[in-house]
């Protein structure tokens, strides 16, 4: 199994929270650059009303995207920095 698949299996389904503890939703999928393997976006499943207050880009299916560059940590949760997304 490729590293990209291993990373995605570990992240998908985790709750996305801000560093202040506010919930954004769950990781539904990840988008990466196929040539380099660079992670670009996390797609949010079941976005909370808090998540919709940010001006997040949506993909062509209308799913909100969090830039992977805003991720601070991945453990039990995916922790993001609010300042980097809105």
N, C-alpha and C positions, 0 to 999 in steps of 0.2 A: 504494500500500500504506500502511495506517495506521501511525502510530508504534508502536502496541501490537504489531502484527505484526512490525515491524522489530526491536523490542527482544526479543521472544520468539525470533525466528530467531537472534539473536546470542547468546542465553543458553542455549537448549536444547542439551543434549549436553555442556556444559562440566562439568568435575569441580568438585564443591563441597568446599572444604577450610576448616579452621579457620585462624585466624591463627597457630596453632602448628604448622600443617602436617598435621594429622590429616584423613584423607579421610572424607567422609560418603556419597558416591555421586555420581551424575550428575544434572544438571538434566533432569527428564523433561517438565516443563511449568511454566507460571506461572499464577497466579490473580490476576486484577485486578478492581477495581470498575469495572463497565461504564460507569457514569454519569460518573465522574471520571477514569478511566484509572489510578488509584492501584494500584500493585503491592502485593499483600497477602501471597501465599505463593509459595514455590518448592516444587514437588513433586519428591521424590527418587526417581529410578529406581535400582534395585539398591543399596539402602542397605547400608552396611557394618555390621559388628557394632559398631563404635564409634558409629555414628549411632543404633543401636537402644538404646544405654545412656541416651540422653536421653529425657525425657518429652515428645516431640514429638506434637502433635496429628496425627491421621490424618483424611483426607477420607473420604467415604462409600464409596469403593472400597478403603480401607485403606492408601492411599499416604501416607507421612510428609510433613508440611508444615513447611518452615522459614519463619518469619516474614521477610518481605522487609526489615523494619526491622533485622534482624541482619546484613544484607549490608554489608560494609566496602568492598569493591572488586570490580569485574568487569574481568577482562583475559583472560589465558589460562585462569584459574581464576575461580570465584566464591568469594570469601573471606568467611567469616562469623565473627562474634564469638560464641564458645561461651557466654559469660556471658548473652547476650541470648536464648538459646533454651531453656535448661534450668533 
